[in-house]
């Protein structure tokens, strides 16, 4: 950004395309590729059979037989994202194939090296993240059909069947519901610079409405995801090797580093949407929560991180609203804060159902069965999120600090 000496700086307009954000899809990867070029058929073959290979305990042996492939034939962002998606799913399946008591210490070279190279090219960590699991992992069944759950499917899957599909696609629909809100932020920032209070008020109303639509989309989780399947089957594959008692030493990426590396698992905290909303609305979380959220930004694509950073640097919306003395503007601002706090409250309710209540049921059912051979539900992250945070204290803290962002008229 160029500074003109002696005059006020003229900022560049905040254009979504500069940050690889789509006008139609937001942070979702628009119409992701579903096939890699022919040289990568060995990766695709394994990736398309992950649920069966994991269930039959054959994935690790298949990976050991996998050829060492060069990443030099991958061209463009779409191919790199699909390669990252495929390798991240194979990696999480490889690590967790035998559950939390049968983890590995080393990721073999033929998987670790290409995964590392693709990750470096994209600026993403070499682990399954929100970008892989949701943003780049969707396709339309009917290419001309709507972006609705009945017409959607995942590209790569893991154990968990319809519940896994539902969890991924409902989360995708939450991201899609946020798109008008992302566009409203851009309009609002422009309106602040032009001191156009009416356009700003309308943009804030659109943002509040979009956040409300995100809550409605999240409620569909109850229709598509079985809590017992999520807790006992799916959740472990979203776990990482940082702040996880099941893998206290991290993971050695053979051929990349002789020392183990630790990365957090997939988490809703890696969604750029909520980071952008927080920065725009001027919400300040506790020091501990902020440190965790900022670390989660390392799991976003570089351009999306840059978008959040750009919003952080613009003039303060809250200060603008306060100094305007406009009660209608103040009301619209508070509607955004209220909608975001409500969304976070609903997220807490979902997490309670799918983790706390599901964990208690799994324990009770296990206690009612006899025999030492009964498979134990995963427990290493019982009180934590897959990203490694202390989940309930973290979620309640960020919900409460969101509420504190209200302007008291």
N, C-alpha and C positions, 0 to 999 in steps of 0.2 A: 504494500500500500504506500503510495507516494505522498509525502508531505510537502505542501506548497508553502514556502517560507513567507511569512508576513500576512498570510491569509488563513482562514479556518480550513482545516483538513476536510477534503471531500471524500467520504468513504465510498468504496465500491458497493453497489447494490448486492444484497445477500441473495445470490442466485443458487437455487438448489442444485443445478447441474454441476456447479463448481465443486460440489462435495459428493458427487455420485449418489445423490438423493433423487429419487424419481417423483415426478409430479403425480403420477398415477399410483405408484406402489410404495412411496416413502423410502424406508430403509431396507425393504425387501429387495432382493436381487430380481430385476424384471425378467420374467420368463427364463429361468435358469436352464442351462444345457442339461441333458439327461444322459449323454454318452460322451466318453472321452475318445480321442483318436485311437485307431487300431493298435498301435504299440502298447497301449495301456489296458488291453483286454484282460490280462491276468488280475489286475486290480479290480476291474468291474465284475469279473466272474466271482471273485470272493465277496465283494461288497453286496452283490445281489442275493447272496445266500447266507448272509450273516445270522439271521434268526436260527436257521437249521444247523449251521456249523457250530454256533455257540451252544445250542441245546444238546447237540450230540458230542460236545467236548472235542471237536475236530478242528476248530479254527486255528489254534496255535500251530498244529502240525501243518495245516495248509499254508500258513504264513511262512513257516520255515522252508517250504518248497517253492515259494514265490521267487521269480527271477529278480535280480537287482536291475531296476529300470532307471534310465536317465530321465531327468525332467526337462531336457532341452527341447523336446518335441511339443511341449505345451505352449500354446499361443494365446495371448490375450487374457483379460480378466475373467471371462466366463469359464474358460478351460481351467484356469488356476483355481477358481472357486470350487468347481466340481472335483478337481483333484484333491483339494483340501478337505472337502466334504467326505469323499471316499476314504482317504487315508485316516481321517480323524475317527470315522466310524469303525474302521478295521482296528485301529489302535485301541479304542476304548473296549471293543470286544475282546481283543487279545489280552489286555490287562485284567479285565474283570470276568473272563470266561469261567473261572472256578470260584467266583464270589470273593468276598472281602478277606477270606482266610486262605485263599490260594493265589494271591497276587504274584507278580513277577518283579524282578529288580532291574531287568534289562529289556529294552525294546530292540529287536534284532535290526542289524544294519540295513537289510533290504527294505525295511519299512521306515526305520528312523531317518535315514539319510534323505530319501525323496520327500518325506513329510517335512523335514526341517527346511529343505530348499524351497518348497512351495510356500511354507509359512513365511520364510524370509522375504520372498517375492511379494507377498500380500501384506506384510506387516502384521501378521496374526501369529499367536502362539501355536506351538505344535501340540494341540489338544482339541478335543471336541468342544466348541463354543456355541453360544446362541446364534452366531452367524451361520455355522454349519447346520445345527440341529433344526433351525426354523427358517432363517432368512433366505438361505440358498437351497433348501430341501423341499421344494414343492413343484408340482406340475399339474396342469389341467388334464382331466381325463378326456374331455372334449375341448380341443384347442380353441374353438370359437365360443365355448360356453362361459358362464359367469365365474367370478372368483368367489364361489360358495363351497361350503364343506362337502356337499354332495358331488361336486364336480372336481374335487381336488384329491390328490394323493401325494404321499412322500416319494422322493426319488430313491433314497436308501433307508432301510429300516433296521431295527434291532428287536430282540425279544420283547413281547408286550402286545403283539397283535393289534386289534382294533383300538385298544386303549392308548397304545403308543401313537398310532396314527391320529387319534382324536386329540391327544395332548399336543402334538406338533401343530396340527392344523388349527385348533382353537387359538393357540398362541399366535399363529400367523394371522388369524382374523383380528386379534387384538392389535397387532402391528398395523394391519390394513385400516382399521377403524381410526387410528391415530393420524392418518395422512392429511385430512382437512385441518387438523390442529397444527401440523408441521407447516403447512402452507400459510395458516393464519399467523404464525409467529413471524414469518417473512414479511407479510403484509403489515403486521403491527410495528415491526422495527422501522419499516419505511415510513409509516404514519407518524411515529415518534419523531423521526428526523425532520419530517415536513410539518410537524405540529398540527396534524390533521386529526382532531379528537374524535370526530364522528367515525372515520374509517378505523381508528384504533379501537373504539368501543365495539364496532361490529366484529372486528377481528378477535377481540377477547371473547365475545359471545360464541363465535365459531369454535374457538379453542375449548371453551367450557363444554360445548355440545359434543365435540369430538372425544373429550375425556369421558363424558357420560356414555358415549357409544362404545368406548373401550371396556367400560364396566359391564355393559350389556353383552358384549362379545365374550368376556371372561366367564360370565354365568353359564355359558354353553358347556363349560368343562364338566358340569354335573351330568350332562346328557351323553357325553362321549368317552369319559374316562372312569374306569372302575378304581376306587381308592386302593383296594387290596392289590390289584395288579400294579398300580403305580408304585406303591410303597415296596412291595416284595420283589417285583421283577424289573421295572423300568428305572427306578431311581439310581441304582448302583452304576448304571452306564453313563449317567450324567456326572458322576463323581470324578474329582481330580486327584492329583497327588501333591497337593499343598494343603496344610492344615487338616490332614485326614489321618486319623490314628491307624487306619488299615494300611497306609503306605507312608510311614513317618519319615522315610529317607528319600522320598521322591522316586524318580525313574531315570536310569541311565539310557540315553539315546546313543546306541552303539554307532561308532563312526562319526559322531558329532562331538561328544564330550565324554571324557573318562569319569567325570564327576556327575552324580545324579542331579537332575533338574526338577524343580517343583512348580507345577501349574495348577491353578484352580479349575474346578469343573464348571460345566455349563450352568448359567444362572440368569434369572430374569434381570438381575442387576447389570447384565451386559447389554441390555437393550438400550440403544441410543435415545429412544423416544423419551424416557423418563428423565434422563440426564438433561436433554434439551429443554424439557418443560421446567425442571428445577432451576436451571440457569436463567431462563427467560423470566420466570416469576420471582427470581431473587430469593429462593428458599435456601436457608443455611442450616445444614444438618450438624449433628454433634461431631466433635473432632474424630472420634473413632469411626462413626458411620461414613464421614466424608473420606477418610483415609481408605476405607474398603471400597467405596464407590469409585474413587479416583483410580484405584488399582484395577477395577473392573473395566475401565476405559481402555486398558492395554489389550483387551480381548475384542475390541471393535476394529473394523477396518480403518485404516489411517484417515481416509477422507471423512468418515463419520465422526471420528475424534476431533478432526479439524472443524467440523460444523459446530460441535458443542463448544469448542474453544472460541469460535467466532461469536457465538451468542453471548458467551461470558464477557466478551470485550465491549459489547454495545452499551450505549447509555442505559442506566437503570430504569426499567419499566416502573418499578414501585415508586421510585423518587419522582418520576414524571407524573404518575397518577396523584401522588400526594401534593405535589406543587401546583397541579392544575386546579385543585379545589372543586373538581367536577364530580358531583355525587353519582351521576350515572356511570361515569368511568370507574369510580371507586366500587360501585355495585358489580360491574362487569368483571373487574379484577378479582373481587372476593368470590364470585361465582366460579372462576377458574380454580382458585385455591380450594374451595369447598368440594368441587368435583374431583380434584386430584386427591384430597384427603379421603373422600369416599371410595375412590378406586383403591387406595392403599388399604383401607379398612376391609374392603371385599377381598383383596389379595390375602390378608391375614386369615380371613374366614376359610378361604380355599386351602391355604397351607395347613390350617388346623385340621380340616377334614382329611386331607390327603397325606399328611405326615403324622401329626400327633395322635389323632383318633385311629388312623390306620395302624400305627405302631402299637398302640394299646391292644387293638383287636388281634394283631398278629401274635403278640406275646401271649394273650389269653388262649388263643387257639393252639399255640405251641405247647402251652402248659397242660392243655387237656389231652394231648396225645402222648402215647407211651413209646419208648424205644429210642435208642441213641442215634439211630440213622436218620431221624427226621431232619430235613433241611432247615436251617435257621434263617429267619429273615435278616437282612443286613441291619446292623446296629451301629456301625462306626460313626455314622453321621446323624444319629437319632435326633440330637438337639441342634444340628447345624444344617445350613443350606448346602446345596451341592457346590456352591462357590466357596464354602468354608466359613461363612459368617455364623454367629450364634443367632439362629434364624428369627426366633420370636422377639427377642430384645431388639434386634436390628430393625425388623419390620415395624414394630410398635414405635420405636424411636423416630424413624423417618416419617411415619404417619403423623406423629405428634408435632414434629418440627414443621411439617407441611401446614398443619392447622395454625401454628404460631405465625405463619406468614400473612395471615389476614390483616387487613387495614381496619382498625377500629374507628368507625365514623364518629 
